[in-house]
Amino acid sequence: MSAVAGPPLLSRPMDWIAWLRMGRPCPGAVSVREKGTYTFEQGAEMIERLREAFGDPQTIAAADLGSGANETAVGEQVLRIPWRRLVSVEAHLPSVRKLHARAAAAGRHDILHGRIEALFAEFRPGELDLALLIDVLEHFSRRQALHLLRRIERFFALGVVVFLPLGRVEQGPLEGNELQRHRSSWWARDLAGLGYTVDLYEAFHGQLDPPADAAWAMKRWG
């Protein structure tokens, strides 16, 4: 099944309710990078995407939601970017401890131990500019993810960046961390239908069997 098309976006009544609350935004564009036409580094690269979509990161206060310990190829870049301010939000305590031991290039780096929803109580709407959801949406149910995206659009001043695997990618708890379980599957048309500009990389996750596509999805409103 194509990771661009996939099954219908809204397959359950609660999905329809969440979708209606999103306001039915205009569809975004989908670009496809075919397998063999890009390097892994090009597929994982983050800083140039950010600059093109949102401007100089030194002017941006970003929140890395569900950051983990920033140990993935994409996650590591978050710590190397010279944000004006970076807020890392992570519920898994061992990951939080690792994060405290790591250096960040941000002008200010705050680490919030708690679930993503804790951020909305700790900050005021508009206080933070950009939300980062790096390998996060697939860990929520579809209904929960749509609700989170809607809250983000009401809370952040500038926009949101999403990176995630596409299609059905099964995963259970990792190292005892139940939060690592995959609870939903996403396709490029899902994100484009919510108004995101989507850059799809075929077979990016070559370590999986079968290899899974990945996508960068970005949306700016500020």
C-alpha positions as protocol buffer text, in pm:
chain_id: "A"
residue {
  index: 1
  type: MET
  ca { x: 0 y: 0 z: 0 }
}
residue {
  index: 2
  type: SER
  ca { x: 140 y: 340 z: -98 }
}
residue {
  index: 3
  type: ALA
  ca { x: 268 y: 558 z: 184 }
}
residue {
  index: 4
  type: VAL
  ca { x: 140 y: 854 z: -15 }
}
residue {
  index: 5
  type: ALA
  ca { x: -216 y: 731 z: -47 }
}
residue {
  index: 6
  type: GLY
  ca { x: -286 y: 482 z: 231 }
}
residue {
  index: 7
  type: PRO
  ca { x: -631 y: 407 z: 373 }
}
residue {
  index: 8
  type: PRO
  ca { x: -895 y: 676 z: 432 }
}
residue {
  index: 9
  type: LEU
  ca { x: -770 y: 942 z: 675 }
}
residue {
  index: 10
  type: LEU
  ca { x: -1083 y: 950 z: 890 }
}
residue {
  index: 11
  type: SER
  ca { x: -1199 y: 599 z: 951 }
}
residue {
  index: 12
  type: ARG
  ca { x: -1376 y: 632 z: 1286 }
}
residue {
  index: 13
  type: PRO
  ca { x: -1641 y: 868 z: 1429 }
}
residue {
  index: 14
  type: MET
  ca { x: -1400 y: 1030 z: 1675 }
}
residue {
  index: 15
  type: ASP
  ca { x: -1159 y: 1098 z: 1386 }
}
residue {
  index: 16
  type: TRP
  ca { x: -1436 y: 1291 z: 1212 }
}
residue {
  index: 17
  type: ILE
  ca { x: -1503 y: 1499 z: 1522 }
}
residue {
  index: 18
  type: ALA
  ca { x: -1135 y: 1586 z: 1557 }
}
residue {
  index: 19
  type: TRP
  ca { x: -1113 y: 1665 z: 1187 }
}
residue {
  index: 20
  type: LEU
  ca { x: -1410 y: 1901 z: 1203 }
}
residue {
  index: 21
  type: ARG
  ca { x: -1246 y: 2082 z: 1492 }
}
residue {
  index: 22
  type: MET
  ca { x: -931 y: 2122 z: 1282 }
}
residue {
  index: 23
  type: GLY
  ca { x: -1137 y: 2344 z: 1049 }
}
residue {
  index: 24
  type: ARG
  ca { x: -1075 y: 2144 z: 728 }
}
residue {
  index: 25
  type: PRO
  ca { x: -757 y: 2330 z: 619 }
}
residue {
  index: 26
  type: CYS
  ca { x: -652 y: 2350 z: 254 }
}
residue {
  index: 27
  type: PRO
  ca { x: -445 y: 2046 z: 147 }
}
residue {
  index: 28
  type: GLY
  ca { x: -68 y: 2085 z: 142 }
}
residue {
  index: 29
  type: ALA
  ca { x: 174 y: 1968 z: -127 }
}
residue {
  index: 30
  type: VAL
  ca { x: 351 y: 1630 z: -126 }
}
residue {
  index: 31
  type: SER
  ca { x: 699 y: 1586 z: -277 }
}
residue {
  index: 32
  type: VAL
  ca { x: 839 y: 1235 z: -321 }
}
residue {
  index: 33
  type: ARG
  ca { x: 1212 y: 1154 z: -306 }
}
residue {
  index: 34
  type: GLU
  ca { x: 1240 y: 816 z: -472 }
}
residue {
  index: 35
  type: LYS
  ca { x: 1462 y: 543 z: -333 }
}
residue {
  index: 36
  type: GLY
  ca { x: 1816 y: 578 z: -468 }
}
residue {
  index: 37
  type: THR
  ca { x: 1788 y: 950 z: -544 }
}
residue {
  index: 38
  type: TYR
  ca { x: 1905 y: 1075 z: -203 }
}
residue {
  index: 39
  type: THR
  ca { x: 2159 y: 989 z: 65 }
}
residue {
  index: 40
  type: PHE
  ca { x: 2061 y: 904 z: 420 }
}
residue {
  index: 41
  type: GLU
  ca { x: 2217 y: 1232 z: 534 }
}
residue {
  index: 42
  type: GLN
  ca { x: 2003 y: 1429 z: 288 }
}
residue {
  index: 43
  type: GLY
  ca { x: 1692 y: 1252 z: 413 }
}
residue {
  index: 44
  type: ALA
  ca { x: 1775 y: 1318 z: 777 }
}
residue {
  index: 45
  type: GLU
  ca { x: 1905 y: 1673 z: 736 }
}
residue {
  index: 46
  type: MET
  ca { x: 1713 y: 1926 z: 945 }
}
residue {
  index: 47
  type: ILE
  ca { x: 1878 y: 2267 z: 969 }
}
residue {
  index: 48
  type: GLU
  ca { x: 1829 y: 2378 z: 609 }
}
residue {
  index: 49
  type: ARG
  ca { x: 1464 y: 2275 z: 616 }
}
residue {
  index: 50
  type: LEU
  ca { x: 1413 y: 2487 z: 925 }
}
residue {
  index: 51
  type: ARG
  ca { x: 1587 y: 2791 z: 782 }
}
residue {
  index: 52
  type: GLU
  ca { x: 1389 y: 2772 z: 460 }
}
residue {
  index: 53
  type: ALA
  ca { x: 1054 y: 2732 z: 632 }
}
residue {
  index: 54
  type: PHE
  ca { x: 1095 y: 2937 z: 951 }
}
residue {
  index: 55
  type: GLY
  ca { x: 1407 y: 3155 z: 926 }
}
residue {
  index: 56
  type: ASP
  ca { x: 1710 y: 3187 z: 1154 }
}
residue {
  index: 57
  type: PRO
  ca { x: 1682 y: 2938 z: 1445 }
}
residue {
  index: 58
  type: GLN
  ca { x: 1867 y: 3186 z: 1667 }
}
residue {
  index: 59
  type: THR
  ca { x: 1544 y: 3388 z: 1671 }
}
residue {
  index: 60
  type: ILE
  ca { x: 1322 y: 3088 z: 1752 }
}
residue {
  index: 61
  type: ALA
  ca { x: 1207 y: 2940 z: 2083 }
}
residue {
  index: 62
  type: ALA
  ca { x: 1138 y: 2573 z: 2004 }
}
residue {
  index: 63
  type: ALA
  ca { x: 982 y: 2292 z: 2206 }
}
residue {
  index: 64
  type: ASP
  ca { x: 1103 y: 1939 z: 2132 }
}
residue {
  index: 65
  type: LEU
  ca { x: 798 y: 1737 z: 2234 }
}
residue {
  index: 66
  type: GLY
  ca { x: 866 y: 1377 z: 2332 }
}
residue {
  index: 67
  type: SER
  ca { x: 1236 y: 1439 z: 2278 }
}
residue {
  index: 68
  type: GLY
  ca { x: 1369 y: 1115 z: 2423 }
}
residue {
  index: 69
  type: ALA
  ca { x: 1743 y: 1147 z: 2478 }
}
residue {
  index: 70
  type: ASN
  ca { x: 1793 y: 1297 z: 2128 }
}
residue {
  index: 71
  type: GLU
  ca { x: 1993 y: 994 z: 2019 }
}
residue {
  index: 72
  type: THR
  ca { x: 1847 y: 934 z: 1671 }
}
residue {
  index: 73
  type: ALA
  ca { x: 1998 y: 1073 z: 1349 }
}
residue {
  index: 74
  type: VAL
  ca { x: 1734 y: 1346 z: 1341 }
}
residue {
  index: 75
  type: GLY
  ca { x: 1701 y: 1393 z: 1716 }
}
residue {
  index: 76
  type: GLU
  ca { x: 2072 y: 1461 z: 1763 }
}
residue {
  index: 77
  type: GLN
  ca { x: 2046 y: 1759 z: 1531 }
}
residue {
  index: 78
  type: VAL
  ca { x: 1794 y: 1927 z: 1759 }
}
residue {
  index: 79
  type: LEU
  ca { x: 2066 y: 1971 z: 2022 }
}
residue {
  index: 80
  type: ARG
  ca { x: 2317 y: 2102 z: 1767 }
}
residue {
  index: 81
  type: ILE
  ca { x: 2092 y: 2378 z: 1636 }
}
residue {
  index: 82
  type: PRO
  ca { x: 2157 y: 2724 z: 1792 }
}
residue {
  index: 83
  type: TRP
  ca { x: 1799 y: 2798 z: 1895 }
}
residue {
  index: 84
  type: ARG
  ca { x: 1726 y: 3113 z: 2091 }
}
residue {
  index: 85
  type: ARG
  ca { x: 1565 y: 2877 z: 2338 }
}
residue {
  index: 86
  type: LEU
  ca { x: 1500 y: 2503 z: 2341 }
}
residue {
  index: 87
  type: VAL
  ca { x: 1253 y: 2329 z: 2570 }
}
residue {
  index: 88
  type: SER
  ca { x: 1284 y: 1949 z: 2573 }
}
residue {
  index: 89
  type: VAL
  ca { x: 977 y: 1763 z: 2702 }
}
residue {
  index: 90
  type: GLU
  ca { x: 1016 y: 1394 z: 2790 }
}
residue {
  index: 91
  type: ALA
  ca { x: 822 y: 1159 z: 3018 }
}
residue {
  index: 92
  type: HIS
  ca { x: 1071 y: 869 z: 3033 }
}
residue {
  index: 93
  type: LEU
  ca { x: 1299 y: 940 z: 3331 }
}
residue {
  index: 94
  type: PRO
  ca { x: 1607 y: 747 z: 3207 }
}
residue {
  index: 95
  type: SER
  ca { x: 1593 y: 953 z: 2885 }
}
residue {
  index: 96
  type: VAL
  ca { x: 1562 y: 1273 z: 3087 }
}
residue {
  index: 97
  type: ARG
  ca { x: 1874 y: 1182 z: 3284 }
}
residue {
  index: 98
  type: LYS
  ca { x: 2067 y: 1121 z: 2963 }
}
residue {
  index: 99
  type: LEU
  ca { x: 1944 y: 1452 z: 2826 }
}
residue {
  index: 100
  type: HIS
  ca { x: 2071 y: 1642 z: 3130 }
}
residue {
  index: 101
  type: ALA
  ca { x: 2420 y: 1505 z: 3057 }
}
residue {
  index: 102
  type: ARG
  ca { x: 2420 y: 1625 z: 2696 }
}
residue {
  index: 103
  type: ALA
  ca { x: 2524 y: 1966 z: 2566 }
}
residue {
  index: 104
  type: ALA
  ca { x: 2291 y: 2182 z: 2361 }
}
residue {
  index: 105
  type: ALA
  ca { x: 2379 y: 2470 z: 2129 }
}
residue {
  index: 106
  type: ALA
  ca { x: 2065 y: 2666 z: 2222 }
}
residue {
  index: 107
  type: GLY
  ca { x: 2104 y: 2999 z: 2398 }
}
residue {
  index: 108
  type: ARG
  ca { x: 1891 y: 2849 z: 2674 }
}
residue {
  index: 109
  type: HIS
  ca { x: 1796 y: 2485 z: 2721 }
}
residue {
  index: 110
  type: ASP
  ca { x: 1520 y: 2379 z: 2959 }
}
residue {
  index: 111
  type: ILE
  ca { x: 1426 y: 2015 z: 3023 }
}
residue {
  index: 112
  type: LEU
  ca { x: 1073 y: 1939 z: 3135 }
}
residue {
  index: 113
  type: HIS
  ca { x: 1014 y: 1593 z: 3281 }
}
residue {
  index: 114
  type: GLY
  ca { x: 657 y: 1496 z: 3201 }
}
residue {
  index: 115
  type: ARG
  ca { x: 417 y: 1404 z: 2926 }
}
residue {
  index: 116
  type: ILE
  ca { x: 384 y: 1636 z: 2629 }
}
residue {
  index: 117
  type: GLU
  ca { x: 60 y: 1778 z: 2767 }
}
residue {
  index: 118
  type: ALA
  ca { x: 254 y: 1924 z: 3063 }
}
residue {
  index: 119
  type: LEU
  ca { x: 396 y: 2189 z: 2833 }
}
residue {
  index: 120
  type: PHE
  ca { x: 58 y: 2358 z: 2797 }
}
residue {
  index: 121
  type: ALA
  ca { x: 45 y: 2419 z: 3172 }
}
residue {
  index: 122
  type: GLU
  ca { x: 404 y: 2542 z: 3202 }
}
residue {
  index: 123
  type: PHE
  ca { x: 395 y: 2807 z: 2928 }
}
residue {
  index: 124
  type: ARG
  ca { x: 160 y: 3072 z: 2798 }
}
residue {
  index: 125
  type: PRO
  ca { x: 8 y: 3058 z: 2448 }
}
residue {
  index: 126
  type: GLY
  ca { x: 246 y: 3231 z: 2207 }
}
residue {
  index: 127
  type: GLU
  ca { x: 543 y: 3214 z: 2444 }
}
residue {
  index: 128
  type: LEU
  ca { x: 703 y: 2944 z: 2230 }
}
residue {
  index: 129
  type: ASP
  ca { x: 740 y: 2970 z: 1853 }
}
residue {
  index: 130
  type: LEU
  ca { x: 790 y: 2625 z: 1705 }
}
residue {
  index: 131
  type: ALA
  ca { x: 681 y: 2273 z: 1800 }
}
residue {
  index: 132
  type: LEU
  ca { x: 901 y: 1976 z: 1703 }
}
residue {
  index: 133
  type: LEU
  ca { x: 741 y: 1631 z: 1681 }
}
residue {
  index: 134
  type: ILE
  ca { x: 1029 y: 1403 z: 1588 }
}
residue {
  index: 135
  type: ASP
  ca { x: 913 y: 1039 z: 1576 }
}
residue {
  index: 136
  type: VAL
  ca { x: 621 y: 1122 z: 1804 }
}
residue {
  index: 137
  type: LEU
  ca { x: 281 y: 1112 z: 1631 }
}
residue {
  index: 138
  type: GLU
  ca { x: 291 y: 736 z: 1573 }
}
residue {
  index: 139
  type: HIS
  ca { x: 306 y: 684 z: 1952 }
}
residue {
  index: 140
  type: PHE
  ca { x: -43 y: 836 z: 1993 }
}
residue {
  index: 141
  type: SER
  ca { x: -376 y: 702 z: 1879 }
}
residue {
  index: 142
  type: ARG
  ca { x: -512 y: 883 z: 1573 }
}
residue {
  index: 143
  type: ARG
  ca { x: -768 y: 1069 z: 1783 }
}
residue {
  index: 144
  type: GLN
  ca { x: -508 y: 1177 z: 2041 }
}
residue {
  index: 145
  type: ALA
  ca { x: -265 y: 1289 z: 1770 }
}
residue {
  index: 146
  type: LEU
  ca { x: -524 y: 1502 z: 1592 }
}
residue {
  index: 147
  type: HIS
  ca { x: -618 y: 1662 z: 1924 }
}
residue {
  index: 148
  type: LEU
  ca { x: -250 y: 1734 z: 1998 }
}
residue {
  index: 149
  type: LEU
  ca { x: -195 y: 1893 z: 1657 }
}
residue {
  index: 150
  type: ARG
  ca { x: -496 y: 2116 z: 1709 }
}
residue {
  index: 151
  type: ARG
  ca { x: -370 y: 2229 z: 2049 }
}
residue {
  index: 152
  type: ILE
  ca { x: -29 y: 2300 z: 1899 }
}
residue {
  index: 153
  type: GLU
  ca { x: -182 y: 2525 z: 1632 }
}
residue {
  index: 154
  type: ARG
  ca { x: -358 y: 2726 z: 1900 }
}
residue {
  index: 155
  type: PHE
  ca { x: -59 y: 2744 z: 2133 }
}
residue {
  index: 156
  type: PHE
  ca { x: 259 y: 2803 z: 1929 }
}
residue {
  index: 157
  type: ALA
  ca { x: 330 y: 3134 z: 1759 }
}
residue {
  index: 158
  type: LEU
  ca { x: 504 y: 3019 z: 1441 }
}
residue {
  index: 159
  type: GLY
  ca { x: 447 y: 2659 z: 1330 }
}
residue {
  index: 160
  type: VAL
  ca { x: 525 y: 2291 z: 1368 }
}
residue {
  index: 161
  type: VAL
  ca { x: 775 y: 2039 z: 1228 }
}
residue {
  index: 162
  type: VAL
  ca { x: 686 y: 1670 z: 1211 }
}
residue {
  index: 163
  type: PHE
  ca { x: 916 y: 1379 z: 1124 }
}
residue {
  index: 164
  type: LEU
  ca { x: 776 y: 1026 z: 1128 }
}
residue {
  index: 165
  type: PRO
  ca { x: 771 y: 686 z: 955 }
}
residue {
  index: 166
  type: LEU
  ca { x: 495 y: 629 z: 703 }
}
residue {
  index: 167
  type: GLY
  ca { x: 273 y: 327 z: 663 }
}
residue {
  index: 168
  type: ARG
  ca { x: 215 y: 45 z: 908 }
}
residue {
  index: 169
  type: VAL
  ca { x: 528 y: 15 z: 1123 }
}
residue {
  index: 170
  type: GLU
  ca { x: 478 y: -217 z: 1419 }
}
residue {
  index: 171
  type: GLN
  ca { x: 674 y: -145 z: 1738 }
}
residue {
  index: 172
  type: GLY
  ca { x: 622 y: -244 z: 2101 }
}
residue {
  index: 173
  type: PRO
  ca { x: 787 y: -110 z: 2419 }
}
residue {
  index: 174
  type: LEU
  ca { x: 1163 y: -53 z: 2398 }
}
residue {
  index: 175
  type: GLU
  ca { x: 1383 y: -115 z: 2703 }
}
residue {
  index: 176
  type: GLY
  ca { x: 1069 y: -130 z: 2916 }
}
residue {
  index: 177
  type: ASN
  ca { x: 941 y: 204 z: 2794 }
}
residue {
  index: 178
  type: GLU
  ca { x: 573 y: 157 z: 2708 }
}
residue {
  index: 179
  type: LEU
  ca { x: 564 y: 506 z: 2557 }
}
residue {
  index: 180
  type: GLN
  ca { x: 768 y: 370 z: 2265 }
}
residue {
  index: 181
  type: ARG
  ca { x: 480 y: 155 z: 2141 }
}
residue {
  index: 182
  type: HIS
  ca { x: 336 y: 255 z: 1803 }
}
residue {
  index: 183
  type: ARG
  ca { x: -36 y: 324 z: 1833 }
}
residue {
  index: 184
  type: SER
  ca { x: -121 y: 468 z: 1491 }
}
residue {
  index: 185
  type: SER
  ca { x: -13 y: 459 z: 1128 }
}
residue {
  index: 186
  type: TRP
  ca { x: 23 y: 764 z: 904 }
}
residue {
  index: 187
  type: TRP
  ca { x: 40 y: 830 z: 532 }
}
residue {
  index: 188
  type: ALA
  ca { x: 153 y: 1136 z: 339 }
}
residue {
  index: 189
  type: ARG
  ca { x: -205 y: 1222 z: 240 }
}
residue {
  index: 190
  type: ASP
  ca { x: -302 y: 1235 z: 609 }
}
residue {
  index: 191
  type: LEU
  ca { x: -60 y: 1518 z: 678 }
}
residue {
  index: 192
  type: ALA
  ca { x: -119 y: 1695 z: 347 }
}
residue {
  index: 193
  type: GLY
  ca { x: -491 y: 1682 z: 422 }
}
residue {
  index: 194
  type: LEU
  ca { x: -426 y: 1867 z: 746 }
}
residue {
  index: 195
  type: GLY
  ca { x: -251 y: 2147 z: 557 }
}
residue {
  index: 196
  type: TYR
  ca { x: 110 y: 2031 z: 594 }
}
residue {
  index: 197
  type: THR
  ca { x: 376 y: 2054 z: 325 }
}
residue {
  index: 198
  type: VAL
  ca { x: 513 y: 1698 z: 306 }
}
residue {
  index: 199
  type: ASP
  ca { x: 853 y: 1578 z: 184 }
}
residue {
  index: 200
  type: LEU
  ca { x: 844 y: 1197 z: 153 }
}
residue {
  index: 201
  type: TYR
  ca { x: 1161 y: 982 z: 143 }
}
residue {
  index: 202
  type: GLU
  ca { x: 1102 y: 635 z: 5 }
}
residue {
  index: 203
  type: ALA
  ca { x: 1253 y: 345 z: 204 }
}
residue {
  index: 204
  type: PHE
  ca { x: 1429 y: 585 z: 443 }
}
residue {
  index: 205
  type: HIS
  ca { x: 1409 y: 335 z: 727 }
}
residue {
  index: 206
  type: GLY
  ca { x: 1613 y: 68 z: 550 }
}
residue {
  index: 207
  type: GLN
  ca { x: 1679 y: -118 z: 876 }
}
residue {
  index: 208
  type: LEU
  ca { x: 1316 y: -231 z: 885 }
}
residue {
  index: 209
  type: ASP
  ca { x: 1175 y: -530 z: 700 }
}
residue {
  index: 210
  type: PRO
  ca { x: 1018 y: -419 z: 476 }
}
residue {
  index: 211
  type: PRO
  ca { x: 1186 y: -76 z: 462 }
}
residue {
  index: 212
  type: ALA
  ca { x: 954 y: 207 z: 564 }
}
residue {
  index: 213
  type: ASP
  ca { x: 917 y: 547 z: 406 }
}
residue {
  index: 214
  type: ALA
  ca { x: 961 y: 859 z: 617 }
}
residue {
  index: 215
  type: ALA
  ca { x: 829 y: 1211 z: 588 }
}
residue {
  index: 216
  type: TRP
  ca { x: 907 y: 1563 z: 694 }
}
residue {
  index: 217
  type: ALA
  ca { x: 584 y: 1758 z: 734 }
}
residue {
  index: 218
  type: MET
  ca { x: 586 y: 2128 z: 812 }
}
residue {
  index: 219
  type: LYS
  ca { x: 322 y: 2389 z: 868 }
}
residue {
  index: 220
  type: ARG
  ca { x: 366 y: 2761 z: 931 }
}
residue {
  index: 221
  type: TRP
  ca { x: 96 y: 2997 z: 1051 }
}
residue {
  index: 222
  type: GLY
  ca { x: 297 y: 3278 z: 1210 }
}
